[in-house]
Amino acid sequence: MPRLVKYFEPGLPFLITSRTEEGLPFRTTKDFNSLYYSILARAQKLYPVHICAFCLMPNHFHMILVPINPEVTPLFVGYVKQELAHAVNRLLGRRKHTIWCEGYDSPALLGEEEVLEYLCYIYTQPQKANLVGSIEQYPGASSWEMFTGGKQEL
């Protein structure tokens, strides 16, 4: 069965979610966070999108993106997934091991209320997974400090 084409509209926010096939391959360490941030920065330079929010959990990630050029948004997501898989495989000493489930979810967020709802959803994921008491305590990669501090960069 052929894959359905993803539709991205410029200026409209989208929630991007992707899950790993098995296990908890993403570490919540300062070094791994730096690696993830550098992957996002490189992806954004190659395939410009506005990154509004993100949280990398041990086995999945969530992002709210606003496409600039809709044609490059799937390339952005593909690059992030590819480079994260390469990084995990290098760290674990594996070659050509599949990390991700096929595809990713990308619903459009229609309206301010839905964007706020999913911002809350993203930033409460570590707490809901019983990893920490609140997002402030989460040692993994997220945009929480940028969100609360009004910073535009990591």
Secondary structure, 3 states (H helix, E strand, C coil): CCCCCCCCCCCCCEEEEEEECCCCCCCCCHHHHHHHHHHHHHHHHHCCEEEEEEEECCCEEEEEEEECCHHHHHHHHHHHHHHHHHHHHHHHCCCCCCCECCCCECCECCCHHHHHHHHHHHHHHHHHCCCCCCHHHCCCCECHHHHHHCCCCC
